[in-house]
Amino acid sequence: MYYKRGDLKNYALYMSKMSEAKDSLYTRKKKYNMSELQSNINSSLSMKDLLDTITSASMGILIIILLCIVVFSLMLHRTRKRLIAVHNRLKAEKQSLEQAKTQIKSLKKESAKKSDKIERLNNDIMVASQSSEANARCGKELYLHIKNGGTTVTWTKQDYELCMAYCKIEFAETMAEIERCYGNIAPRKQLIMLLQHLNYDYAAIGRVLGINSDSVRKNIARITPLTK
C-alpha cells in the first residue's frame, strides 16, 4: 500500500517492522522448538534413567533370586545327603537288630538243646550213679566171696568186670600199678595179677579160679608185661 502511494519512507518503516516481527516470531519459534527439544531430551533422559533404574533393579532382583535358588539348592542337597546318611544308618541298625534277633533266637534254641542235653546227662549220671552203686555192691560181694574162700570157676565175664570195678576202688594204687605194667588186660587176668600182688600163692589162686597151680603158673607166664 505504501509502495503504491510512493511513500517509500513509511514503506521502509513498514518493511522494517515486518522484518522485526518475522525475526521475533522466528526467535520465539526457535526458542519454543529448543525448549520443546530440551523438554523432549529431558523426558528422554528421564525415561532412560527410569529404564536404567528398572533394569538395574530387575537385574538386582534376578541376581537375588538366583542367589536364593543357589542357596536353597545347596541346603536341599545337604539336607538330602543328611537324610540319605540317616537312612543308611537306620538301615544298618535295622540289619544289626535283625542279626541280633536271629542270634538270640539261635542262642535260645541252642540253650534249649543244651538244657535238654544237660537234663539227659543228669538223668544218665543219676542212672549211672545208681548203677555204679549197685555194681560196686555186687563187686564187693563177689570180692568178699573170693576172700572168704569161694571160687570163680562158675563166674561170667560180667562177674569179673563187676569184681574188678570194686577192686579198682578198694585197691586203687595196686590196680594202677598193674595197668601200668601190663596194660589193658582182661578182667580175669587182672584178678590173677591182683591176687598175686595180694600175696596169694599159686595154690590159693588156683583154688579161687578152680584150676591147679601149674595152670596158674602158665596163665601168669602168658601175661606179658609192657616193659621187661
C-alpha positions as CSV (number, residue, x, y, z in Angstrom):
1,M,0.0,0.0,0.0
2,Y,2.8,2.5,0.9
3,Y,4.7,1.3,-2.1
4,K,1.8,2.1,-4.5
5,R,1.4,5.6,-3.0
6,G,5.1,6.2,-3.4
7,D,5.6,6.6,0.3
8,L,9.0,5.0,0.5
9,K,9.7,6.1,4.0
10,N,6.7,4.5,5.5
11,Y,7.2,1.6,3.2
12,A,10.7,1.1,4.5
13,L,9.4,1.5,8.1
14,Y,6.7,-1.0,7.4
15,M,9.1,-3.5,5.9
16,S,11.5,-2.9,8.9
17,K,8.6,-3.7,11.3
18,M,7.6,-6.7,9.3
19,S,11.2,-8.0,9.4
20,E,11.4,-7.4,13.1
21,A,8.1,-9.2,13.5
22,K,9.3,-12.2,11.5
23,D,12.6,-12.2,13.4
24,S,10.7,-12.1,16.7
25,L,8.4,-14.8,15.5
26,Y,11.3,-16.9,14.3
27,T,13.1,-16.3,17.6
28,R,10.1,-17.3,19.6
29,K,9.5,-20.3,17.4
30,K,13.2,-21.3,17.7
31,K,13.1,-20.8,21.5
32,Y,9.9,-22.8,21.6
33,N,11.5,-25.5,19.4
34,M,14.6,-25.5,21.6
35,S,12.5,-25.7,24.7
36,E,10.4,-28.5,23.3
37,L,13.6,-30.2,22.2
38,Q,15.2,-29.7,25.6
39,S,11.9,-31.0,27.2
40,N,11.9,-34.0,24.9
41,I,15.6,-34.6,25.6
42,N,14.9,-34.2,29.3
43,S,11.9,-36.5,29.0
44,S,14.0,-39.0,27.1
45,L,16.8,-38.8,29.6
46,S,14.2,-39.3,32.4
47,M,12.8,-42.3,30.6
48,K,16.3,-43.7,30.0
49,D,17.2,-43.2,33.7
50,L,13.9,-44.8,34.6
51,L,14.6,-47.7,32.3
52,D,18.1,-48.0,33.6
53,T,16.8,-47.9,37.1
54,I,14.2,-50.5,36.3
55,T,16.8,-52.6,34.5
56,S,19.3,-52.3,37.4
57,A,16.5,-53.2,39.9
58,S,15.4,-56.1,37.7
59,M,19.0,-57.4,37.5
60,G,19.4,-57.0,41.2
61,I,16.2,-58.8,41.9
62,L,17.2,-61.5,39.4
63,I,20.6,-61.9,41.0
64,I,19.0,-62.1,44.4
65,I,16.6,-64.7,43.1
66,L,19.4,-66.7,41.6
67,L,21.4,-66.5,44.8
68,C,18.3,-67.7,46.7
69,I,17.9,-70.5,44.3
70,V,21.6,-71.5,44.7
71,V,21.4,-71.3,48.5
72,F,18.2,-73.3,48.5
73,S,19.7,-75.9,46.2
74,L,22.8,-76.2,48.4
75,M,20.6,-76.5,51.5
76,L,18.4,-79.1,49.8
77,H,21.5,-81.0,48.6
78,R,22.9,-81.0,52.2
79,T,19.6,-82.0,53.6
80,R,19.3,-84.8,51.1
81,K,22.8,-86.1,52.0
82,R,21.9,-86.0,55.7
83,L,18.6,-87.8,55.0
84,I,20.5,-90.4,53.0
85,A,23.1,-90.8,55.7
86,V,20.4,-91.2,58.4
87,H,18.5,-93.6,56.2
88,N,21.7,-95.7,55.7
89,R,22.4,-95.6,59.4
90,L,18.9,-96.7,60.2
91,K,19.1,-99.4,57.6
92,A,22.4,-100.7,59.1
93,E,21.0,-100.5,62.6
94,K,17.9,-102.4,61.4
95,Q,20.1,-105.1,59.9
96,S,22.2,-105.3,63.1
97,L,19.0,-105.6,65.1
98,E,17.7,-108.4,62.8
99,Q,21.1,-110.2,63.1
100,A,20.9,-109.8,66.9
101,K,17.4,-111.2,67.0
102,T,18.5,-114.1,64.8
103,Q,21.5,-114.7,67.1
104,I,19.3,-114.5,70.2
105,K,16.8,-116.9,68.6
106,S,19.6,-119.3,67.7
107,L,21.1,-119.0,71.2
108,K,17.7,-119.7,72.7
109,K,17.4,-122.8,70.6
110,E,21.0,-123.9,71.5
111,S,20.3,-123.1,75.1
112,A,17.1,-125.2,75.0
113,K,19.0,-128.1,73.3
114,K,21.8,-127.8,75.9
115,S,19.3,-127.7,78.7
116,D,17.7,-130.9,77.3
117,K,21.1,-132.4,76.8
118,I,22.2,-131.5,80.4
119,E,18.9,-132.9,81.7
120,R,19.5,-136.1,79.8
121,L,23.1,-136.2,81.0
122,N,22.0,-135.6,84.6
123,N,19.5,-138.5,84.2
124,D,22.2,-140.6,82.7
125,I,24.6,-139.7,85.6
126,M,21.9,-140.5,88.1
127,V,21.2,-143.8,86.4
128,A,24.9,-144.5,86.1
129,S,25.5,-143.5,89.7
130,Q,22.7,-145.8,90.8
131,S,24.0,-148.5,88.5
132,S,27.6,-147.8,89.7
133,E,26.5,-148.1,93.4
134,A,24.7,-151.3,92.6
135,N,27.7,-152.6,90.6
136,A,30.0,-151.6,93.5
137,R,27.9,-153.5,96.0
138,C,27.8,-156.5,93.7
139,G,31.5,-156.3,93.0
140,K,32.2,-156.1,96.7
141,E,30.0,-159.2,97.4
142,L,32.0,-161.1,94.7
143,Y,35.3,-160.0,96.1
144,L,34.3,-161.0,99.6
145,H,33.1,-164.3,98.2
146,I,36.7,-164.9,96.9
147,K,38.3,-163.6,100.1
148,N,36.2,-166.0,102.1
149,G,37.4,-169.0,100.1
150,G,34.9,-169.0,97.2
151,T,36.0,-169.9,93.7
152,T,35.4,-168.1,90.3
153,V,35.1,-171.2,88.2
154,T,31.4,-170.5,87.5
155,W,31.7,-166.8,87.1
156,T,30.8,-165.0,83.8
157,K,32.7,-162.2,82.2
158,Q,30.3,-159.6,83.7
159,D,31.1,-161.0,87.2
160,Y,34.8,-160.5,86.6
161,E,34.1,-156.9,85.4
162,L,32.0,-156.1,88.5
163,C,34.5,-157.6,90.8
164,M,37.4,-155.7,89.3
165,A,35.4,-152.4,89.2
166,Y,35.2,-152.7,93.0
167,C,38.8,-153.7,93.3
168,K,39.9,-150.6,91.3
169,I,38.3,-148.6,94.1
170,E,39.4,-150.7,97.0
171,F,43.0,-151.3,95.7
172,A,43.4,-148.2,93.6
173,E,47.2,-148.0,93.8
174,T,47.7,-151.7,93.2
175,M,45.4,-151.7,90.1
176,A,47.1,-148.6,88.8
177,E,50.4,-150.3,89.0
178,I,49.0,-153.5,87.3
179,E,47.6,-151.4,84.4
180,R,50.9,-149.5,84.1
181,C,52.9,-152.7,84.0
182,Y,50.6,-154.9,81.9
183,G,48.3,-152.5,80.1
184,N,44.6,-153.1,79.5
185,I,44.4,-156.8,80.1
186,A,41.2,-158.8,80.6
187,P,39.3,-158.6,83.9
188,R,40.2,-162.4,84.7
189,K,43.9,-161.7,84.2
190,Q,43.6,-158.5,86.3
191,L,42.2,-160.6,89.1
192,I,45.0,-163.1,88.8
193,M,47.6,-160.4,89.0
194,L,45.8,-158.7,91.8
195,L,45.7,-161.9,93.9
196,Q,49.4,-162.3,93.2
197,H,50.1,-158.8,94.4
198,L,48.0,-159.5,97.5
199,N,50.5,-162.4,98.3
200,Y,48.2,-165.3,97.2
201,D,50.4,-168.2,96.2
202,Y,49.8,-170.3,93.1
203,A,47.7,-172.9,95.1
204,A,45.5,-170.2,96.6
205,I,45.0,-168.5,93.2
206,G,44.3,-171.9,91.6
207,R,41.7,-172.6,94.3
208,V,40.0,-169.3,93.6
209,L,40.0,-169.9,89.8
210,G,39.2,-173.6,90.1
211,I,42.4,-174.7,88.4
212,N,45.7,-176.3,89.6
213,S,48.8,-174.4,90.5
214,D,50.6,-175.4,87.2
215,S,47.8,-173.8,85.2
216,V,48.1,-170.7,87.3
217,R,51.8,-170.5,86.6
218,K,51.2,-170.9,82.9
219,N,48.4,-168.2,83.0
220,I,50.8,-165.8,84.8
221,A,53.6,-166.6,82.3
222,R,51.2,-165.7,79.4
223,I,50.6,-162.3,80.9
224,T,53.4,-160.3,79.2
225,P,54.5,-157.1,80.9
226,L,54.8,-153.9,78.7
227,T,58.4,-153.4,79.8
228,K,60.8,-156.1,80.8
